[in-house]
Amino acid sequence: MEQDPAAEVKPETPAEPAEAVGPSLTEQLWALWEDGGDFVISLGQTWRLYQVLIMLGLAVAAFVISRLLVPRVEAWLRTREGWSKRKLRFAIHLRNRIAMMTYIVLSWGTVSVMREVTWPSRSYLIALVATMVTAWLLVGLAAFVIENRPLRRIAMWGMWIYVTLYFLGITEETASVLDNLALEVGDFRVSLWTILRVAVILGILFALARMLSRGSAARIQDNEDISPSMKVLAVKFLQMGLYGAAFFIALKAVGVDLTGLAFLSGAIGLGLGFGLQKVVSNLVSGVIILLDKSIKPGDVISLGDTFGWIEQLGARYVSVVTRDGREYLIPNEDLITGQVVNWSHTNAFVRLDIFFGTAYHDDPHQVRKIAIEAAHSVDRVLSFRPPVCHIVGFGDSSVDYILRFWIDDPSGGLTNIRGNVYLALWDAFNENGISIPFPQREVRMLEDAGPKIDP
């Protein structure tokens, strides 16, 4: 039977290779467990067991030596009165690690001796542990630059764990296990390894941003050509820029697509607008205050019953310190919407008024002259803006006067200067026979003149 020439047998296409699937999380954990078990079993070998015993002996010796050294170091530190606070903190940081430093010295000394008298492999474990302890010490010393205690502890423990895994040679296996611990929703996937990488990079970048911002802020504060309000504004913008750049650089470094944050940032902005209206209002008000220079650090202001000088301009509030030592944190929005008296806005000159009265038989010309001289005798009263005294009315019991005088240091207090001027008036009036009258009342008792009833 003839075959149709048009019919051709098509060769079978080879099947596509299946996508390679890595080991599961259980398999990875079991492999790590087996490796750890093999390592523990290997410690039973003769020379490895000797090395373990040597390391225990070195640890005990380091502990005993540190117990002898710590009291002497503490006694020596108590004599360092001229040291700065930061230098003393670093010295205490070293004192707390005397045992670790002693163990490092003893371990490396033992390794050097053993390598001279026996095979290097017989001191391998001691050298490995000494290397890890040395790395732990360096990490602890490097973490001193982080001033926040919880953040410093997190950074130290994280780096200690990393260097331990690195010298044990299981960083890749640990990273693979952490990468398998992931949350997957559709195309979205975030693993514990990614979170840890972001946290580490953010911590490093935030620490660098903090160091740069503090150094730059110190230079800005020392610049005499910049006004106090502009100094605060420049420092705030510098901090926002550095910390914002650190955040986005950290996300980009671990491969997060920043374009996908556009919708999220819009949602966050909308939530801030509705849920955090007061917070956003205070932040915007703080920027406005810094830009229009209405108040600045050192100004003396009064808002309602609060009178004091501005200690600090914050992003959300203004710190006002009163004469009695209380510190009020006033929201920036209240300074924008409320009526604020700035006693030193354009200059520090302040005029104060006090009222008093004298008897009608006293010569008003002499009273005015005596009052002006008494105000001149007070230290804080300005002489180039001389006091003045005027009659303001004739009262029921006295002739009423107003005494006006100027000061240029309102931060020194207003009540005390008024009290000093009143006291000077009292002394001057007593010396010159000027009397201060007080209201007098005459009471007459009338006899009962009611109708009499005949018996």
C-alpha positions as CSV (number, residue, x, y, z in Angstrom):
1,M,0.0,0.0,0.0
2,E,1.5,3.3,-1.1
3,Q,2.1,6.0,1.5
4,D,0.9,9.5,0.9
5,P,4.1,11.5,0.1
6,A,2.5,14.6,1.7
7,A,2.3,12.9,5.0
8,E,5.6,13.4,6.8
9,V,6.5,12.0,10.1
10,K,7.4,15.0,12.4
11,P,10.1,14.3,14.9
12,E,9.1,14.4,18.6
13,T,10.1,17.6,20.3
14,P,12.1,17.0,23.5
15,A,10.3,17.8,26.7
16,E,11.4,21.0,28.4
17,P,13.5,20.4,31.4
18,A,11.7,20.8,34.7
19,E,12.5,23.9,36.7
20,A,15.2,23.2,39.3
21,V,13.8,23.1,42.8
22,G,16.1,23.8,45.7
23,P,16.1,21.9,48.9
24,S,13.2,22.5,51.2
25,L,13.4,24.3,54.6
26,T,13.2,21.0,56.4
27,E,16.0,19.5,54.4
28,Q,18.2,22.5,55.0
29,L,17.6,22.5,58.7
30,W,18.3,18.7,58.9
31,A,21.6,19.3,57.0
32,L,22.7,22.0,59.4
33,W,21.7,19.7,62.3
34,E,23.8,16.8,60.9
35,D,26.8,19.1,60.4
36,G,26.5,20.4,63.9
37,G,26.3,16.8,65.3
38,D,29.3,15.8,63.3
39,F,31.3,18.7,64.7
40,V,30.3,17.9,68.3
41,I,31.2,14.2,67.8
42,S,34.6,15.3,66.4
43,L,35.4,17.1,69.7
44,G,35.8,13.6,71.2
45,Q,39.0,13.2,69.3
46,T,42.1,13.3,71.5
47,W,43.7,16.5,70.5
48,R,40.4,18.3,70.0
49,L,39.4,17.3,73.5
50,Y,42.7,18.7,74.8
51,Q,42.0,22.0,73.0
52,V,38.6,22.2,74.6
53,L,40.1,21.6,78.0
54,I,42.8,24.3,77.3
55,M,40.2,26.8,76.3
56,L,38.2,26.2,79.5
57,G,41.3,26.7,81.5
58,L,42.1,29.9,79.7
59,A,38.6,31.1,80.3
60,V,38.9,30.4,84.1
61,A,42.3,32.2,84.1
62,A,40.9,35.2,82.3
63,F,38.0,35.4,84.7
64,V,40.3,35.3,87.8
65,I,42.7,37.9,86.3
66,S,39.8,40.2,85.4
67,R,38.5,40.0,88.9
68,L,41.9,41.3,90.2
69,L,42.2,44.0,87.5
70,V,38.7,45.5,87.5
71,P,38.9,47.1,91.1
72,R,42.3,48.7,90.2
73,V,41.0,50.1,86.9
74,E,37.9,51.5,88.7
75,A,40.1,53.2,91.3
76,W,42.2,54.7,88.6
77,L,39.2,55.9,86.6
78,R,37.8,57.7,89.7
79,T,40.9,59.9,89.6
80,R,40.3,61.0,86.0
81,E,38.2,64.0,87.0
82,G,39.3,66.1,84.0
83,W,38.1,63.7,81.4
84,S,35.1,64.4,79.2
85,K,31.9,62.5,79.6
86,R,32.4,60.6,76.3
87,K,36.0,59.7,77.2
88,L,34.9,58.3,80.6
89,R,32.1,56.3,78.9
90,F,34.6,54.7,76.5
91,A,36.9,53.9,79.4
92,I,34.0,52.1,81.2
93,H,33.2,50.4,77.9
94,L,36.7,49.0,78.0
95,R,36.5,48.1,81.7
96,N,33.5,45.9,81.1
97,R,35.5,43.9,78.5
98,I,38.7,43.3,80.6
99,A,37.9,39.6,80.8
100,M,37.4,39.3,77.1
101,M,40.7,41.1,76.4
102,T,42.5,39.0,78.9
103,Y,41.2,35.8,77.2
104,I,42.3,37.0,73.8
105,V,45.9,37.7,75.0
106,L,46.1,34.3,76.8
107,S,44.6,32.5,73.8
108,W,46.9,34.0,71.2
109,G,49.9,33.5,73.4
110,T,49.0,29.8,73.9
111,V,48.5,29.4,70.1
112,S,51.9,30.9,69.4
113,V,53.6,28.5,71.9
114,M,51.7,25.4,70.6
115,R,52.6,26.2,67.0
116,E,56.2,26.3,67.9
117,V,56.3,23.0,69.8
118,T,53.7,20.9,67.9
119,W,51.6,20.6,64.8
120,P,49.5,23.7,63.8
121,S,46.4,21.5,63.6
122,R,46.6,20.8,67.3
123,S,45.8,24.5,68.0
124,Y,43.2,25.0,65.3
125,L,40.2,25.2,67.6
126,I,42.0,27.5,70.0
127,A,42.9,29.8,67.2
128,L,39.4,29.7,65.8
129,V,37.8,30.6,69.1
130,A,40.4,33.3,69.7
131,T,39.6,34.8,66.3
132,M,35.9,34.9,67.0
133,V,36.4,36.5,70.4
134,T,38.7,39.1,68.9
135,A,36.0,39.9,66.3
136,W,33.4,40.1,69.1
137,L,35.7,42.6,70.9
138,L,36.2,44.8,67.8
139,V,32.4,44.7,67.2
140,G,31.7,45.8,70.8
141,L,34.2,48.7,70.5
142,A,32.9,49.8,67.1
143,A,29.3,49.8,68.5
144,F,30.3,52.5,71.0
145,V,29.6,55.1,68.3
146,I,25.9,54.3,68.6
147,E,24.6,56.3,71.5
148,N,21.1,54.8,71.7
149,R,21.5,51.9,74.1
150,P,18.7,49.6,72.7
151,L,20.0,50.2,69.1
152,R,23.6,49.6,70.2
153,R,22.7,46.3,71.8
154,I,20.7,45.1,68.7
155,A,23.7,46.1,66.5
156,M,26.2,44.3,68.7
157,W,24.2,41.1,68.9
158,G,23.5,41.1,65.2
159,M,27.2,41.5,64.3
160,W,28.3,39.0,66.9
161,I,26.0,36.4,65.3
162,Y,27.2,37.3,61.8
163,V,30.9,37.0,62.6
164,T,30.3,33.7,64.5
165,L,28.5,32.2,61.4
166,Y,31.2,33.6,59.1
167,F,34.2,32.0,61.0
168,L,32.2,28.8,61.3
169,G,31.7,28.8,57.5
170,I,27.9,28.5,57.5
171,T,26.8,31.9,56.4
172,E,25.5,30.7,53.0
173,E,23.6,27.8,54.6
174,T,22.0,30.2,57.2
175,A,21.1,32.7,54.6
176,S,19.4,30.0,52.5
177,V,17.4,28.9,55.5
178,L,16.3,32.5,56.3
179,D,15.4,33.1,52.7
180,N,13.1,30.1,52.8
181,L,11.3,31.6,55.8
182,A,9.2,33.9,53.6
183,L,5.7,35.3,53.3
184,E,4.3,35.0,49.8
185,V,1.1,36.7,48.6
186,G,0.7,36.5,44.8
187,D,3.8,38.1,43.2
188,F,4.7,39.7,46.5
189,R,7.4,37.8,48.5
190,V,9.3,39.0,51.6
191,S,11.6,36.7,53.4
192,L,13.2,36.9,56.9
193,W,16.6,37.2,55.1
194,T,15.4,40.3,53.2
195,I,14.1,41.9,56.4
196,L,17.4,41.3,58.2
197,R,19.4,42.7,55.4
198,V,17.2,45.8,55.3
199,A,17.5,46.2,59.1
200,V,21.3,45.9,59.0
201,I,21.8,48.3,56.1
202,L,19.3,50.7,57.7
203,G,21.1,50.6,61.0
204,I,24.5,51.3,59.4
205,L,23.2,54.1,57.2
206,F,21.2,55.7,60.0
207,A,24.3,55.6,62.2
208,L,26.3,57.3,59.5
209,A,23.4,59.8,58.9
210,R,23.4,60.6,62.6
211,M,27.1,61.2,62.7
212,L,27.0,63.4,59.7
213,S,24.0,65.4,60.9
214,R,25.6,66.0,64.3
215,G,28.8,67.2,62.8
216,S,27.1,69.4,60.3
217,A,24.7,70.7,63.0
218,A,27.6,71.7,65.2
219,R,29.2,73.7,62.3
220,I,25.9,75.4,61.5
221,Q,25.4,76.3,65.1
222,D,28.9,77.8,65.3
223,N,28.3,80.0,62.3
224,E,27.7,83.5,63.4
225,D,26.4,84.7,60.1
226,I,23.3,82.6,60.2
227,S,20.3,83.7,62.4
228,P,19.1,81.4,65.2
229,S,15.9,80.5,63.4
230,M,17.7,79.7,60.1
231,K,20.1,77.5,62.0
232,V,17.3,75.4,63.4
233,L,15.6,75.2,59.9
234,A,18.9,74.2,58.2
235,V,19.5,71.5,60.8
236,K,16.0,70.1,60.4
237,F,16.2,70.0,56.6
238,L,19.6,68.4,56.8
239,Q,18.4,65.7,59.2
240,M,15.3,65.0,57.0
241,G,17.4,64.7,53.9
242,L,20.1,62.4,55.4
243,Y,17.6,60.1,57.1
244,G,15.4,60.0,54.0
245,A,18.3,59.2,51.7
246,A,19.5,56.5,54.1
247,F,16.0,54.9,54.1
248,F,15.7,54.8,50.3
249,I,19.3,53.7,49.7
250,A,18.7,50.8,52.1
251,L,15.6,49.7,50.2
252,K,17.4,50.0,46.8
253,A,20.4,48.1,48.1
254,V,18.3,45.0,48.8
255,G,16.5,45.1,45.5
256,V,13.1,46.7,46.5
257,D,11.4,48.3,43.6
258,L,10.9,51.9,44.6
259,T,8.4,52.6,41.9
260,G,6.0,50.3,43.7
261,L,6.1,52.6,46.7
262,A,4.3,55.4,44.8
263,F,0.8,54.1,45.5
264,L,1.8,53.2,49.1
265,S,3.2,56.6,49.7
266,G,0.0,58.2,48.4
267,A,-2.1,56.1,50.7
268,I,0.2,56.9,53.6
269,G,-0.1,60.6,52.8
270,L,-3.9,60.4,52.7
271,G,-3.9,58.6,56.0
272,L,-1.6,61.3,57.5
273,G,-3.9,64.0,56.2
274,F,-7.0,62.6,57.9
275,G,-5.7,60.7,60.9
276,L,-2.7,62.9,61.9
277,Q,-4.1,66.3,61.2
278,K,-2.7,67.9,64.4
279,V,0.7,66.3,64.0
280,V,1.0,67.5,60.4
281,S,-0.4,70.9,61.3
282,N,2.3,71.3,64.0
283,L,5.0,70.2,61.6
284,V,4.0,72.7,59.0
285,S,3.5,75.4,61.6
286,G,7.1,74.7,62.8
287,V,8.5,75.2,59.3
288,I,6.4,78.5,58.9
289,I,7.8,79.7,62.3
290,L,11.3,79.1,61.2
291,L,10.8,80.7,57.8
292,D,9.1,83.9,58.9
293,K,11.5,84.3,61.9
294,S,8.6,85.4,64.2
295,I,10.2,83.7,67.1
296,K,13.7,82.3,67.6
297,P,15.7,80.6,70.4
298,G,16.4,83.1,73.2
299,D,13.3,85.2,72.6
300,V,11.1,86.1,75.6
301,I,7.4,85.4,74.9
302,S,4.1,85.2,76.7
303,L,1.3,83.1,75.6
304,G,-1.7,83.2,77.9
305,D,-0.5,82.7,81.4
306,T,2.9,81.3,80.2
307,F,5.8,83.8,80.3
308,G,9.4,82.7,79.6
309,W,12.1,82.4,77.1
310,I,12.4,80.0,74.2
311,E,14.9,77.3,74.9
312,Q,14.5,75.1,71.8
313,L,12.5,75.1,68.5
314,G,11.4,71.5,67.8
315,A,9.6,70.0,64.8
316,R,6.4,69.6,66.7
317,Y,6.6,71.9,69.7
318,V,8.5,74.9,71.2
319,S,10.2,74.6,74.5
320,V,9.5,77.6,76.8
321,V,11.3,77.9,80.1
322,T,9.7,80.1,82.8
323,R,11.3,81.9,85.6
324,D,10.3,79.2,88.1
325,G,12.2,76.6,86.1
326,R,9.2,74.9,84.5
327,E,9.5,73.9,80.9
328,Y,6.4,74.2,78.8
329,L,6.1,72.3,75.5
330,I,3.8,74.5,73.4
331,P,2.5,73.0,70.1
332,N,3.7,75.0,67.1
333,E,0.1,75.4,65.9
334,D,-0.8,77.4,69.0
335,L,2.0,79.9,68.2
336,I,0.6,80.3,64.7
337,T,-3.1,80.7,65.5
338,G,-2.9,82.3,69.0
339,Q,-1.9,85.7,70.1
340,V,1.7,85.7,71.2
341,V,3.6,88.5,72.8
342,N,7.2,88.5,71.8
343,W,9.0,90.8,74.2
344,S,12.2,90.6,72.1
345,H,11.0,90.3,68.5
346,T,12.9,93.1,66.9
347,N,14.8,94.3,69.9
348,A,15.0,93.7,73.6
349,F,13.7,97.0,74.8
350,V,10.6,96.7,77.0
351,R,8.6,99.5,78.7
352,L,6.9,98.7,82.0
353,D,4.2,100.7,83.8
354,I,3.5,100.8,87.5
355,F,0.7,102.8,89.2
356,F,0.6,104.5,92.6
357,G,-1.2,107.3,94.5
358,T,-0.3,110.0,97.0
359,A,-2.2,112.2,99.4
360,Y,-3.8,115.4,98.2
361,H,-1.7,117.6,100.4
362,D,1.5,116.4,98.7
363,D,3.0,118.6,95.9
364,P,2.4,116.6,92.6
365,H,5.5,118.3,91.0
366,Q,7.7,117.1,93.9
367,V,6.1,113.6,93.7
368,R,6.8,113.3,90.0
369,K,10.5,114.3,90.5
370,I,11.0,111.9,93.4
371,A,9.4,109.0,91.5
372,I,11.6,109.6,88.4
373,E,14.8,109.7,90.6
374,A,13.7,106.6,92.5
375,A,13.3,104.7,89.2
376,H,16.7,105.9,88.0
377,S,18.3,104.4,91.1
378,V,17.3,100.8,90.2
379,D,20.1,99.0,88.3
380,R,18.1,97.4,85.4
381,V,16.3,100.6,84.5
382,L,17.8,102.3,81.4
383,S,19.2,105.8,81.7
384,F,19.3,106.6,78.0
385,R,15.6,106.0,77.9
386,P,14.7,108.0,81.0
387,P,11.6,107.2,83.1
388,V,8.6,109.5,83.0
389,C,5.8,110.1,85.6
390,H,2.3,111.5,84.8
391,I,-0.8,112.2,86.7
392,V,-3.6,110.0,85.4
393,G,-6.5,111.0,87.7
394,F,-7.9,112.3,91.0
395,G,-9.3,109.5,93.0
396,D,-11.5,109.3,96.0
397,S,-8.6,109.1,98.4
398,S,-5.5,109.9,96.4
399,V,-3.9,111.6,93.4
400,D,-3.2,108.8,90.9
401,Y,0.1,108.5,89.0
402,I,1.7,106.3,86.4
403,L,5.5,105.7,86.3
404,R,7.0,104.4,83.0
405,F,10.5,103.1,82.6
406,W,12.5,100.9,80.1
407,I,14.6,97.8,80.5
408,D,16.5,95.8,77.9
409,D,16.7,92.3,79.5
410,P,13.2,90.9,79.8
411,S,14.6,87.4,80.2
412,G,15.8,88.6,83.7
413,G,12.1,88.8,84.7
414,L,9.4,91.5,84.9
415,T,7.9,91.0,88.4
416,N,11.2,91.4,90.1
417,I,12.1,94.7,88.4
418,R,8.6,96.1,89.2
419,G,9.1,95.0,92.8
420,N,12.5,96.8,93.0
421,V,11.0,100.0,91.6
422,Y,8.1,99.9,94.1
423,L,10.6,99.4,96.9
424,A,12.7,102.4,95.6
425,L,9.5,104.5,95.6
426,W,8.7,103.4,99.2
427,D,12.2,104.4,100.4
428,A,12.1,107.8,98.5
429,F,8.6,108.7,99.8
430,N,9.6,107.9,103.4
431,E,12.7,110.1,103.1
432,N,10.8,113.1,101.7
433,G,7.6,112.8,103.8
434,I,5.3,111.7,100.9
435,S,2.4,109.8,102.2
436,I,0.5,107.0,100.5
437,P,-3.2,107.3,101.5
438,F,-5.7,104.5,102.0
439,P,-9.4,104.6,102.0
440,Q,-11.0,105.7,105.3
441,R,-14.7,105.2,106.3
442,E,-16.6,107.0,109.1
443,V,-19.4,104.9,110.7
444,R,-22.1,106.6,112.7
445,M,-24.5,104.7,115.0
446,L,-28.0,106.1,115.0
447,E,-30.4,105.5,117.9
448,D,-33.6,103.5,117.4
449,A,-36.3,106.1,116.6
450,G,-39.2,103.7,116.0
451,P,-42.8,104.5,117.3
452,K,-43.5,103.9,120.9
453,I,-46.6,101.8,121.9
454,D,-48.7,103.2,124.8
455,P,-49.6,100.7,127.4
